[in-house]
Amino acid sequence: MNWDRIEGTWKQYKGKALETWADLTDDEFDRVAGKREQMIGLVQQKYGKAKDEAEREVDSWFAKL
């Protein structure tokens, strides 16, 4: 699976993302719309993580799908 597929079916994956990042809102997830870089930036901003740490976290979530 690749990120293009996530973007195309974001509504299906949004619930799983909400389980992982409960502090994020539906509106924030809607703005991200499955885009990897935006997702990394949102996790980085909301949780106060370094970019590389947020990137690993998002990629780890993606690998579990």
Gaussian input, Z-matrix of N, CA and C with variables (Angstrom, degrees):
# hf/3-21g

backbone

0 1
 N
 C     1     B1
 C     2     B2     1     A1
 N     3     B3     2     A2     1     D1
 C     4     B4     3     A3     2     D2
 C     5     B5     4     A4     3     D3
 N     6     B6     5     A5     4     D4
 C     7     B7     6     A6     5     D5
 C     8     B8     7     A7     6     D6
 N     9     B9     8     A8     7     D7
 C    10    B10     9     A9     8     D8
 C    11    B11    10    A10     9     D9
 N    12    B12    11    A11    10    D10
 C    13    B13    12    A12    11    D11
 C    14    B14    13    A13    12    D12
 N    15    B15    14    A14    13    D13
 C    16    B16    15    A15    14    D14
 C    17    B17    16    A16    15    D15
 N    18    B18    17    A17    16    D16
 C    19    B19    18    A18    17    D17
 C    20    B20    19    A19    18    D18
 N    21    B21    20    A20    19    D19
 C    22    B22    21    A21    20    D20
 C    23    B23    22    A22    21    D21
 N    24    B24    23    A23    22    D22
 C    25    B25    24    A24    23    D23
 C    26    B26    25    A25    24    D24
 N    27    B27    26    A26    25    D25
 C    28    B28    27    A27    26    D26
 C    29    B29    28    A28    27    D27
 N    30    B30    29    A29    28    D28
 C    31    B31    30    A30    29    D29
 C    32    B32    31    A31    30    D30
 N    33    B33    32    A32    31    D31
 C    34    B34    33    A33    32    D32
 C    35    B35    34    A34    33    D33
 N    36    B36    35    A35    34    D34
 C    37    B37    36    A36    35    D35
 C    38    B38    37    A37    36    D36
 N    39    B39    38    A38    37    D37
 C    40    B40    39    A39    38    D38
 C    41    B41    40    A40    39    D39
 N    42    B42    41    A41    40    D40
 C    43    B43    42    A42    41    D41
 C    44    B44    43    A43    42    D42
 N    45    B45    44    A44    43    D43
 C    46    B46    45    A45    44    D44
 C    47    B47    46    A46    45    D45
 N    48    B48    47    A47    46    D46
 C    49    B49    48    A48    47    D47
 C    50    B50    49    A49    48    D48
 N    51    B51    50    A50    49    D49
 C    52    B52    51    A51    50    D50
 C    53    B53    52    A52    51    D51
 N    54    B54    53    A53    52    D52
 C    55    B55    54    A54    53    D53
 C    56    B56    55    A55    54    D54
 N    57    B57    56    A56    55    D55
 C    58    B58    57    A57    56    D56
 C    59    B59    58    A58    57    D57
 N    60    B60    59    A59    58    D58
 C    61    B61    60    A60    59    D59
 C    62    B62    61    A61    60    D60
 N    63    B63    62    A62    61    D61
 C    64    B64    63    A63    62    D62
 C    65    B65    64    A64    63    D63
 N    66    B66    65    A65    64    D64
 C    67    B67    66    A66    65    D65
 C    68    B68    67    A67    66    D66
 N    69    B69    68    A68    67    D67
 C    70    B70    69    A69    68    D68
 C    71    B71    70    A70    69    D69
 N    72    B72    71    A71    70    D70
 C    73    B73    72    A72    71    D71
 C    74    B74    73    A73    72    D72
 N    75    B75    74    A74    73    D73
 C    76    B76    75    A75    74    D74
 C    77    B77    76    A76    75    D75
 N    78    B78    77    A77    76    D76
 C    79    B79    78    A78    77    D77
 C    80    B80    79    A79    78    D78
 N    81    B81    80    A80    79    D79
 C    82    B82    81    A81    80    D80
 C    83    B83    82    A82    81    D81
 N    84    B84    83    A83    82    D82
 C    85    B85    84    A84    83    D83
 C    86    B86    85    A85    84    D84
 N    87    B87    86    A86    85    D85
 C    88    B88    87    A87    86    D86
 C    89    B89    88    A88    87    D87
 N    90    B90    89    A89    88    D88
 C    91    B91    90    A90    89    D89
 C    92    B92    91    A91    90    D90
 N    93    B93    92    A92    91    D91
 C    94    B94    93    A93    92    D92
 C    95    B95    94    A94    93    D93
 N    96    B96    95    A95    94    D94
 C    97    B97    96    A96    95    D95
 C    98    B98    97    A97    96    D96
 N    99    B99    98    A98    97    D97
 C   100   B100    99    A99    98    D98
 C   101   B101   100   A100    99    D99
 N   102   B102   101   A101   100   D100
 C   103   B103   102   A102   101   D101
 C   104   B104   103   A103   102   D102
 N   105   B105   104   A104   103   D103
 C   106   B106   105   A105   104   D104
 C   107   B107   106   A106   105   D105
 N   108   B108   107   A107   106   D106
 C   109   B109   108   A108   107   D107
 C   110   B110   109   A109   108   D108
 N   111   B111   110   A110   109   D109
 C   112   B112   111   A111   110   D110
 C   113   B113   112   A112   111   D111
 N   114   B114   113   A113   112   D112
 C   115   B115   114   A114   113   D113
 C   116   B116   115   A115   114   D114
 N   117   B117   116   A116   115   D115
 C   118   B118   117   A117   116   D116
 C   119   B119   118   A118   117   D117
 N   120   B120   119   A119   118   D118
 C   121   B121   120   A120   119   D119
 C   122   B122   121   A121   120   D120
 N   123   B123   122   A122   121   D121
 C   124   B124   123   A123   122   D122
 C   125   B125   124   A124   123   D123
 N   126   B126   125   A125   124   D124
 C   127   B127   126   A126   125   D125
 C   128   B128   127   A127   126   D126
 N   129   B129   128   A128   127   D127
 C   130   B130   129   A129   128   D128
 C   131   B131   130   A130   129   D129
 N   132   B132   131   A131   130   D130
 C   133   B133   132   A132   131   D131
 C   134   B134   133   A133   132   D132
 N   135   B135   134   A134   133   D133
 C   136   B136   135   A135   134   D134
 C   137   B137   136   A136   135   D135
 N   138   B138   137   A137   136   D136
 C   139   B139   138   A138   137   D137
 C   140   B140   139   A139   138   D138
 N   141   B141   140   A140   139   D139
 C   142   B142   141   A141   140   D140
 C   143   B143   142   A142   141   D141
 N   144   B144   143   A143   142   D142
 C   145   B145   144   A144   143   D143
 C   146   B146   145   A145   144   D144
 N   147   B147   146   A146   145   D145
 C   148   B148   147   A147   146   D146
 C   149   B149   148   A148   147   D147
 N   150   B150   149   A149   148   D148
 C   151   B151   150   A150   149   D149
 C   152   B152   151   A151   150   D150
 N   153   B153   152   A152   151   D151
 C   154   B154   153   A153   152   D152
 C   155   B155   154   A154   153   D153
 N   156   B156   155   A155   154   D154
 C   157   B157   156   A156   155   D155
 C   158   B158   157   A157   156   D156
 N   159   B159   158   A158   157   D157
 C   160   B160   159   A159   158   D158
 C   161   B161   160   A160   159   D159
 N   162   B162   161   A161   160   D160
 C   163   B163   162   A162   161   D161
 C   164   B164   163   A163   162   D162
 N   165   B165   164   A164   163   D163
 C   166   B166   165   A165   164   D164
 C   167   B167   166   A166   165   D165
 N   168   B168   167   A167   166   D166
 C   169   B169   168   A168   167   D167
 C   170   B170   169   A169   168   D168
 N   171   B171   170   A170   169   D169
 C   172   B172   171   A171   170   D170
 C   173   B173   172   A172   171   D171
 N   174   B174   173   A173   172   D172
 C   175   B175   174   A174   173   D173
 C   176   B176   175   A175   174   D174
 N   177   B177   176   A176   175   D175
 C   178   B178   177   A177   176   D176
 C   179   B179   178   A178   177   D177
 N   180   B180   179   A179   178   D178
 C   181   B181   180   A180   179   D179
 C   182   B182   181   A181   180   D180
 N   183   B183   182   A182   181   D181
 C   184   B184   183   A183   182   D182
 C   185   B185   184   A184   183   D183
 N   186   B186   185   A185   184   D184
 C   187   B187   186   A186   185   D185
 C   188   B188   187   A187   186   D186
 N   189   B189   188   A188   187   D187
 C   190   B190   189   A189   188   D188
 C   191   B191   190   A190   189   D189
 N   192   B192   191   A191   190   D190
 C   193   B193   192   A192   191   D191
 C   194   B194   193   A193   192   D192

   B1=1.4540
   B2=1.5252
   B3=1.3195
   B4=1.4572
   B5=1.5280
   B6=1.3169
   B7=1.4635
   B8=1.5250
   B9=1.3196
   B10=1.4653
   B11=1.5225
   B12=1.3103
   B13=1.4598
   B14=1.5325
   B15=1.3218
   B16=1.4713
   B17=1.5358
   B18=1.3305
   B19=1.4664
   B20=1.5231
   B21=1.3251
   B22=1.4492
   B23=1.5191
   B24=1.3253
   B25=1.4732
   B26=1.5306
   B27=1.3072
   B28=1.4636
   B29=1.5236
   B30=1.3095
   B31=1.4646
   B32=1.5264
   B33=1.3214
   B34=1.4602
   B35=1.5235
   B36=1.3136
   B37=1.4586
   B38=1.5245
   B39=1.3120
   B40=1.4663
   B41=1.5299
   B42=1.3230
   B43=1.4589
   B44=1.5097
   B45=1.3289
   B46=1.4642
   B47=1.5229
   B48=1.3129
   B49=1.4618
   B50=1.5314
   B51=1.3327
   B52=1.4734
   B53=1.5319
   B54=1.3253
   B55=1.4641
   B56=1.5253
   B57=1.3179
   B58=1.4619
   B59=1.5241
   B60=1.3157
   B61=1.4707
   B62=1.5197
   B63=1.3069
   B64=1.4686
   B65=1.5336
   B66=1.3259
   B67=1.4631
   B68=1.5217
   B69=1.3141
   B70=1.4566
   B71=1.5264
   B72=1.3015
   B73=1.4661
   B74=1.5307
   B75=1.3235
   B76=1.4628
   B77=1.5283
   B78=1.3128
   B79=1.4649
   B80=1.5260
   B81=1.3274
   B82=1.4665
   B83=1.5251
   B84=1.3319
   B85=1.4584
   B86=1.5184
   B87=1.3139
   B88=1.4679
   B89=1.5232
   B90=1.3284
   B91=1.4652
   B92=1.5229
   B93=1.3177
   B94=1.4600
   B95=1.5284
   B96=1.3167
   B97=1.4748
   B98=1.5187
   B99=1.3227
   B100=1.4566
   B101=1.5141
   B102=1.3072
   B103=1.4674
   B104=1.5315
   B105=1.3182
   B106=1.4655
   B107=1.5281
   B108=1.3222
   B109=1.4703
   B110=1.5250
   B111=1.3241
   B112=1.4606
   B113=1.5192
   B114=1.3194
   B115=1.4701
   B116=1.5210
   B117=1.3109
   B118=1.4637
   B119=1.5275
   B120=1.3245
   B121=1.4630
   B122=1.5128
   B123=1.3163
   B124=1.4622
   B125=1.5232
   B126=1.3224
   B127=1.4673
   B128=1.5261
   B129=1.3016
   B130=1.4683
   B131=1.5242
   B132=1.3036
   B133=1.4612
   B134=1.5271
   B135=1.3081
   B136=1.4647
   B137=1.5211
   B138=1.3340
   B139=1.4587
   B140=1.5282
   B141=1.3274
   B142=1.4567
   B143=1.5166
   B144=1.3153
   B145=1.4593
   B146=1.5233
   B147=1.3192
   B148=1.4611
   B149=1.5259
   B150=1.3174
   B151=1.4640
   B152=1.5259
   B153=1.3315
   B154=1.4652
   B155=1.5270
   B156=1.3149
   B157=1.4591
   B158=1.5341
   B159=1.3241
   B160=1.4676
   B161=1.5217
   B162=1.3169
   B163=1.4609
   B164=1.5300
   B165=1.3199
   B166=1.4707
   B167=1.5208
   B168=1.3276
   B169=1.4609
   B170=1.5289
   B171=1.3194
   B172=1.4626
   B173=1.5311
   B174=1.3245
   B175=1.4526
   B176=1.5297
   B177=1.3166
   B178=1.4523
   B179=1.5323
   B180=1.3326
   B181=1.4607
   B182=1.5196
   B183=1.3240
   B184=1.4540
   B185=1.5307
   B186=1.3179
   B187=1.4632
   B188=1.5187
   B189=1.3311
   B190=1.4679
   B191=1.5246
   B192=1.3156
   B193=1.4667
   B194=1.4660
   A1=108.27
   A2=115.25
   A3=119.42
   A4=110.30
   A5=115.34
   A6=119.83
   A7=112.36
   A8=117.95
   A9=119.46
   A10=110.38
   A11=115.39
   A12=119.84
   A13=110.90
   A14=116.32
   A15=120.62
   A16=109.23
   A17=116.56
   A18=120.11
   A19=111.07
   A20=116.50
   A21=120.59
   A22=114.09
   A23=116.54
   A24=121.01
   A25=110.60
   A26=116.15
   A27=121.75
   A28=113.00
   A29=117.97
   A30=120.08
   A31=111.02
   A32=117.38
   A33=120.86
   A34=111.71
   A35=116.79
   A36=121.31
   A37=113.21
   A38=116.39
   A39=120.29
   A40=111.67
   A41=118.33
   A42=121.62
   A43=112.18
   A44=116.75
   A45=120.52
   A46=110.65
   A47=115.85
   A48=119.66
   A49=110.32
   A50=116.41
   A51=120.30
   A52=111.58
   A53=116.60
   A54=119.82
   A55=111.07
   A56=116.27
   A57=121.28
   A58=111.67
   A59=116.65
   A60=121.56
   A61=109.43
   A62=116.12
   A63=122.53
   A64=113.26
   A65=118.14
   A66=120.36
   A67=112.65
   A68=117.27
   A69=120.66
   A70=109.75
   A71=116.24
   A72=120.81
   A73=111.24
   A74=114.83
   A75=120.21
   A76=110.97
   A77=116.32
   A78=120.56
   A79=111.45
   A80=116.52
   A81=119.76
   A82=110.58
   A83=116.45
   A84=119.49
   A85=111.59
   A86=117.46
   A87=120.37
   A88=110.92
   A89=117.69
   A90=120.93
   A91=111.47
   A92=117.17
   A93=121.71
   A94=110.35
   A95=116.09
   A96=123.17
   A97=113.45
   A98=116.79
   A99=120.88
   A100=115.70
   A101=117.76
   A102=120.65
   A103=109.39
   A104=115.51
   A105=121.77
   A106=112.92
   A107=117.38
   A108=120.19
   A109=111.46
   A110=117.34
   A111=120.00
   A112=110.60
   A113=116.47
   A114=120.93
   A115=110.13
   A116=116.90
   A117=121.23
   A118=109.92
   A119=117.15
   A120=121.07
   A121=112.62
   A122=116.69
   A123=120.68
   A124=111.02
   A125=117.03
   A126=120.68
   A127=109.67
   A128=116.68
   A129=121.56
   A130=110.65
   A131=116.69
   A132=121.39
   A133=111.82
   A134=117.08
   A135=121.46
   A136=112.43
   A137=116.92
   A138=120.69
   A139=113.33
   A140=117.15
   A141=121.05
   A142=113.17
   A143=116.94
   A144=121.72
   A145=110.00
   A146=114.63
   A147=120.08
   A148=108.09
   A149=116.35
   A150=119.93
   A151=111.69
   A152=117.73
   A153=119.49
   A154=111.88
   A155=117.37
   A156=121.35
   A157=110.99
   A158=116.72
   A159=121.01
   A160=110.11
   A161=116.77
   A162=121.04
   A163=110.86
   A164=117.46
   A165=120.72
   A166=111.13
   A167=116.50
   A168=120.90
   A169=111.35
   A170=116.88
   A171=121.02
   A172=110.08
   A173=117.48
   A174=120.25
   A175=111.77
   A176=116.91
   A177=120.97
   A178=110.32
   A179=116.85
   A180=121.69
   A181=110.02
   A182=116.10
   A183=121.93
   A184=110.93
   A185=117.56
   A186=121.47
   A187=112.08
   A188=117.52
   A189=121.46
   A190=112.28
   A191=117.85
   A192=120.12
   A193=109.16
   D1=147.71
   D2=177.49
   D3=-128.17
   D4=173.28
   D5=-175.47
   D6=-67.50
   D7=-26.52
   D8=176.55
   D9=-61.46
   D10=-37.65
   D11=178.33
   D12=-68.28
   D13=-39.13
   D14=177.15
   D15=-60.34
   D16=-46.79
   D17=179.69
   D18=-58.99
   D19=-42.04
   D20=-177.09
   D21=-68.98
   D22=-25.51
   D23=-177.94
   D24=-125.11
   D25=35.68
   D26=-173.73
   D27=-55.72
   D28=-38.89
   D29=-177.22
   D30=-60.19
   D31=-32.01
   D32=177.83
   D33=-71.30
   D34=-35.08
   D35=-175.95
   D36=-90.62
   D37=-16.13
   D38=-176.48
   D39=-58.66
   D40=-39.98
   D41=179.21
   D42=-61.87
   D43=-39.46
   D44=177.97
   D45=-68.24
   D46=-36.37
   D47=177.29
   D48=-67.02
   D49=-39.14
   D50=177.60
   D51=-61.60
   D52=-35.27
   D53=177.34
   D54=-64.88
   D55=-36.60
   D56=-177.64
   D57=-78.00
   D58=-42.85
   D59=-176.84
   D60=-119.28
   D61=75.38
   D62=-173.56
   D63=-65.63
   D64=-20.67
   D65=-179.72
   D66=-77.08
   D67=-11.83
   D68=179.61
   D69=-87.14
   D70=149.76
   D71=-176.91
   D72=-97.02
   D73=164.89
   D74=174.94
   D75=-57.16
   D76=-42.83
   D77=-179.47
   D78=-61.53
   D79=-41.61
   D80=178.51
   D81=-63.60
   D82=-43.05
   D83=177.40
   D84=-65.10
   D85=-35.94
   D86=177.38
   D87=-64.21
   D88=-38.93
   D89=178.46
   D90=-66.72
   D91=-36.69
   D92=178.94
   D93=-66.40
   D94=-41.88
   D95=176.89
   D96=51.43
   D97=34.97
   D98=175.36
   D99=81.48
   D100=7.43
   D101=179.69
   D102=-82.25
   D103=123.77
   D104=-173.02
   D105=-57.22
   D106=-52.26
   D107=-176.34
   D108=-62.73
   D109=-38.78
   D110=178.29
   D111=-67.84
   D112=-37.14
   D113=178.13
   D114=-64.10
   D115=-44.05
   D116=178.21
   D117=-61.07
   D118=-46.00
   D119=179.43
   D120=-61.82
   D121=-38.60
   D122=179.79
   D123=-67.76
   D124=-45.16
   D125=177.89
   D126=-63.21
   D127=-41.52
   D128=178.88
   D129=-60.65
   D130=-47.99
   D131=-177.52
   D132=-68.43
   D133=-49.29
   D134=-172.70
   D135=-69.80
   D136=-34.24
   D137=-176.36
   D138=-105.08
   D139=0.75
   D140=176.87
   D141=65.06
   D142=38.56
   D143=-178.11
   D144=-100.17
   D145=157.74
   D146=172.65
   D147=-69.91
   D148=155.45
   D149=-176.52
   D150=-58.37
   D151=-44.97
   D152=-178.31
   D153=-65.50
   D154=-33.96
   D155=177.23
   D156=-68.34
   D157=-44.00
   D158=177.69
   D159=-64.00
   D160=-38.92
   D161=179.36
   D162=-63.81
   D163=-44.00
   D164=176.98
   D165=-61.96
   D166=-41.52
   D167=-179.29
   D168=-63.94
   D169=-45.77
   D170=179.71
   D171=-66.05
   D172=-42.23
   D173=179.51
   D174=-66.87
   D175=-34.27
   D176=176.66
   D177=-65.86
   D178=-43.10
   D179=176.46
   D180=-59.42
   D181=-45.70
   D182=-179.27
   D183=-61.47
   D184=-41.03
   D185=-178.76
   D186=-64.84
   D187=-28.01
   D188=-179.82
   D189=-77.81
   D190=-15.22
   D191=-179.04
   D192=-70.01

